[in-house]
Amino acid sequence: MPWAPEHKEQTRDKVLKSASRLFTHHGFDKVSIDQVMQDAGMTRGAFYKHFSSKSELYSEAIIYGATQGAGRNLSTATDIAQVIDRYLSLHHLQSEDDVCPLAFLVSDITQREPLQQKTYAKVLQEFTRFLEQKSGKSREQAILSTVLMIGGVALARAASDDAFSGEIIQTAKAEVQQQLGCAADNKTLY
């Protein structure tokens, strides 16, 4: 008896969720197809029913992470202040799941093939458009806020010092709030 069409889609989503999490935390070179499939609870043979290569999986994992992971969390925010609070937080920085591939792969992407770089650029442009639409501010302000948000998370992650990471996140958050014209309601890091 053949599998139902929704089973194939569920299996694919499971692989993408695992790949997104593993790639964002470890980068392309340190994650194997076997690791992704093991994490997804499947065999390597099942991989090729859904993807032609690790490079294709990486590209699709970027999109998945941006739309189904961190992106889903941001898209449910009621206003721009909540978007900023969710993105620029220690919770986001330290999360095992639902992290933004834009911030977590910022240095890894420069080592990838043009296909992956184009995918990353597309997701980056969409993130900027999202901030522009959600805030109602100019494209220039949205771009600056994109730089502050992604750069803030990337640098806080690289700092490897909880206190300094917190300062980076808090400073970036305050500046983005100013750029996008929303009051800082919450001064906590969480």
Sequence and secondary structure as in RCSB ss.txt:
>XXXX:A:sequence
MPWAPEHKEQTRDKVLKSASRLFTHHGFDKVSIDQVMQDAGMTRGAFYKHFSSKSELYSEAIIYGATQGAGRNLS
TATDIAQVIDRYLSLHHLQSEDDVCPLAFLVSDITQREPLQQKTYAKVLQEFTRFLEQKSGKSREQAILSTVLMI
GGVALARAASDDAFSGEIIQTAKAEVQQQLGCAADNKTLY
>XXXX:A:secstr
    HHHHHHHHHHHHHHHHHHHHHH STT  HHHHHHHHT  HHHHTTT S HHHHHHHHHHHIIIIIHHHHHH
T SSHHHHHHHHSSHHHHH SSS  HHHHTTTTGGGS HHHHHHHHHHHHHHHHHHHHHH   HHHHHHHHHHHH
HHHHHHHHH  HHHHHHHHHHHHHHHHHHTT      S  
